[in-house]
Amino acid sequence: MPSTDFDVESLANYLHITPAQVMKMAERSTVPARKIAGQWKFSRAEIHHWLEARIGAGDGTDLVHVQGLLDRAAAGRDPATVRISELLLPEAIAVPLPARTRSSVIKSMVELAAKTGQLWDPAEMAEAVEARERLHPTTLDSGVALLHPRRPLGNILAQPLLALGRTSQGIPFSSDNGQLTDIFFLICSVDDSQHLRTLARLSRLLSADGFIAGLRAAADAASVLRLVEEFEGRQV
C-alpha cells in the first residue's frame, strides 16, 4: 500500500517549491510536519487541511496563487479546470431557501444536492456537514457559509457538485459570533484535491467585487447561474 505521507521532495513537487523551502517551513512549524527516524514527514490529510485554511484566509492575489498551485498539482490526474458554473446545477439552487436554523439549513442544502440525483446518501452527508460545523464553523465575515464535510465523501457521490441556498434573511448560523449568514454553498467533492480546487475557485468568485451583492439580488436559479458564468468568465 502506498504511503499516505509526503516526504520533503514529494511535498516540494506538490507545492511547486524547493525542498529547501519545505525544510524551512517544517523547521519553523509553518506547515504541519513531524519527524520520523530523523526524516520530515507530512500527512496528506493535514496538508490538505492546511491548504484549506490558507484558502479561507486568503485575499484575491493569494487565492490566484493557491488555485494555480492546486491546478498544477492535479494536472497529471485531472487537467480540466474546475468551473463553478458546471458544478452548480439549476435544481440545486434555492432562492429563497426556506430555513431558519442551522440544522434546517444543512438539511435543506443536502436535500437540494440530492435533487440532482448525484448524491446517494443525504443522511450521511448531513451528519458529516453537521460534524464539520461543530468542529469548526465554515461561515465567512461576508455572510456566506461554505458547507462541507471534514473529508470528501466520494463513496456517496456520482460526481462532484455544488448546491446554493439563500435565506430570506440572515440567521445566526455560527455559535462563535453574532454575525448573520444568508448565503450557503454546499461543496460535495469526491477527493481532497478536487475539494481544494473547488474551494479555491469558489473563494475567488466570492472575493470579486459585486459577486456577493449579485447573489443577494438574484431573483431565481437562472439569474444565479448567469451571474456565476459572467464572473467566472472574467477569471483565468
C-alpha positions in Angstrom: 0.0 0.0 0.0 1.5 3.4 -0.9 2.4 5.8 1.9 -0.2 8.4 2.8 2.6 10.8 3.7 4.6 13.3 1.7 8.4 13.4 2.3 10.3 16.6 1.7 10.9 16.0 -2.0 7.3 14.9 -2.8 5.8 17.8 -0.9 8.1 20.2 -2.7 6.9 18.9 -6.0 3.3 19.1 -4.9 3.6 22.7 -3.7 5.9 23.7 -6.6 8.6 25.0 -4.3 12.1 23.8 -3.5 13.0 21.1 -0.9 15.0 23.7 1.0 11.8 25.8 1.3 9.9 22.8 2.6 12.6 22.1 5.2 12.5 25.7 6.4 8.7 25.6 6.6 8.8 22.4 8.7 11.5 23.7 11.0 9.5 26.9 11.6 6.3 24.9 12.1 4.5 26.9 9.3 3.4 23.6 7.8 2.1 20.6 9.7 5.1 18.1 9.9 6.6 15.5 12.1 10.0 13.8 12.3 10.2 10.0 11.9 13.7 8.4 12.3 15.2 11.8 11.6 13.2 12.5 8.4 10.5 15.0 7.9 7.1 13.5 7.1 3.9 15.3 6.1 0.4 13.8 6.4 -1.5 14.2 3.2 -4.7 14.9 5.1 -3.0 17.5 7.3 -1.5 19.2 4.3 -4.9 19.4 2.7 -6.4 20.9 5.8 -3.5 23.4 6.0 -4.2 24.4 2.3 -7.9 24.7 3.1 -7.1 27.1 5.9 -4.9 29.2 3.6 -7.7 29.4 1.1 -10.2 30.5 3.8 -7.8 33.3 5.0 -6.5 34.3 1.6 -7.1 37.5 -0.4 -7.6 37.8 -4.1 -3.9 37.6 -5.0 -3.2 34.7 -2.7 -6.2 32.8 -3.9 -5.0 33.1 -7.5 -1.6 31.7 -6.4 -3.2 28.8 -4.4 -5.6 27.9 -7.2 -2.7 27.8 -9.7 -0.7 25.6 -7.3 -3.6 23.2 -6.9 -4.3 23.1 -10.6 -0.6 22.3 -11.3 -0.6 19.6 -8.7 -3.7 17.9 -10.2 -2.6 18.3 -13.8 -1.5 14.7 -14.2 -4.7 13.3 -12.9 -7.3 15.8 -13.9 -6.2 18.5 -16.3 -9.6 20.1 -16.6 -10.1 23.5 -14.9 -12.7 23.4 -12.1 -15.7 25.5 -13.1 -18.3 26.5 -10.6 -20.8 27.1 -13.4 -20.5 23.4 -14.3 -20.7 22.1 -10.7 -23.8 24.2 -9.8 -26.9 22.7 -11.3 -30.3 24.6 -11.5 -32.1 22.1 -9.4 -29.5 22.5 -6.6 -30.3 26.3 -6.2 -32.9 27.7 -3.9 -33.5 31.5 -3.7 -35.1 31.8 -1.2 -34.1 28.8 0.9 -36.9 28.0 3.4 -34.8 27.5 6.5 -34.3 29.5 9.7 -31.9 27.4 11.9 -28.5 25.8 11.4 -29.9 22.2 11.3 -32.7 23.1 8.9 -30.2 24.9 6.6 -28.0 21.9 6.5 -30.9 19.5 5.9 -32.3 21.8 3.2 -29.0 22.2 1.5 -28.4 18.4 1.4 -31.9 17.9 0.0 -31.0 20.4 -2.8 -27.9 18.4 -3.6 -29.9 15.1 -3.6 -32.3 16.6 -6.2 -29.6 16.3 -8.8 -29.5 12.5 -8.4 -25.8 12.7 -7.9 -25.9 12.4 -4.0 -26.9 8.9 -2.9 -26.9 9.2 0.8 -28.3 12.6 2.0 -28.4 11.5 5.7 -24.7 10.6 5.8 -23.8 13.9 4.1 -26.0 15.9 6.5 -24.4 14.2 9.5 -20.9 14.8 8.2 -21.6 18.5 7.5 -23.1 18.9 11.0 -19.9 17.4 12.5 -17.7 19.7 10.4 -19.7 22.8 11.6 -19.4 21.7 15.3 -15.6 21.2 14.8 -15.0 24.5 13.0 -17.7 26.7 11.5 -17.4 27.5 7.8 -19.0 30.9 7.9 -17.3 33.9 6.5 -17.5 37.6 7.5 -19.3 38.3 4.3 -22.4 36.4 5.5 -21.6 33.4 3.3 -21.0 29.8 4.6 -19.1 27.1 2.6 -20.6 23.9 4.0 -18.7 20.7 3.5 -17.8 17.5 5.4 -14.3 17.3 7.0 -13.3 14.8 4.4 -14.8 14.3 0.9 -17.4 11.6 0.7 -16.7 10.2 -2.8 -18.4 6.9 -1.9 -21.8 8.5 -1.8 -21.4 10.8 -4.9 -21.8 10.0 -8.6 -19.8 13.2 -9.3 -18.7 16.4 -7.6 -21.4 19.1 -7.3 -22.4 22.3 -5.6 -25.7 23.4 -4.1 -26.6 27.1 -3.3 -29.2 28.4 -1.0 -30.1 32.0 0.1 -32.3 32.5 3.1 -34.8 35.4 3.0 -32.9 37.0 5.9 -29.7 36.4 7.8 -29.6 33.8 10.5 -27.2 33.2 13.4 -25.6 30.1 11.8 -22.4 30.0 13.8 -22.3 30.0 17.6 -18.8 31.5 17.6 -20.0 35.1 16.9 -23.1 37.1 16.5 -22.9 37.6 12.7 -25.7 36.6 10.4 -25.4 34.4 7.4 -27.8 34.3 4.5 -25.9 32.6 1.6 -25.0 28.9 1.8 -22.9 26.8 -0.5 -22.7 23.0 -0.1 -19.5 21.6 -1.6 -19.7 17.9 -2.4 -16.4 16.6 -3.6 -15.0 13.2 -4.5 -11.5 13.6 -3.2 -9.3 16.1 -1.3 -7.6 17.5 -4.4 -10.9 18.2 -6.2 -12.3 19.7 -3.0 -9.4 22.1 -2.6 -9.6 23.2 -6.2 -13.3 23.8 -6.0 -12.9 25.7 -2.7 -10.1 27.9 -4.2 -12.2 28.7 -7.3 -15.3 29.5 -5.4 -13.4 31.6 -2.9 -12.0 33.7 -5.8 -15.5 34.3 -7.1 -16.7 35.3 -3.6 -13.8 37.8 -3.3 -14.7 39.5 -6.6 -16.3 43.0 -6.2 -20.0 42.8 -6.7 -20.4 39.0 -6.8 -22.0 38.5 -3.3 -24.2 41.5 -3.8 -25.3 40.0 -7.1 -26.2 36.7 -5.4 -28.3 38.6 -2.9 -30.1 40.4 -5.7 -30.7 37.3 -7.9 -34.4 36.6 -8.4 -34.1 32.9 -9.3 -31.8 30.0 -10.2 -31.4 31.2 -13.8 -30.2 34.6 -12.5 -27.8 32.9 -10.2 -26.3 30.8 -13.0 -26.0 33.8 -15.3 -24.1 35.7 -12.6 -21.7 32.8 -11.9 -21.0 32.4 -15.6 -20.4 36.2 -16.0 -18.0 36.5 -13.1 -16.3 33.2 -13.8 -15.7 34.3 -17.4 -13.7 37.2 -16.1 -11.2 35.0 -14.3 -8.4 32.9 -15.7 
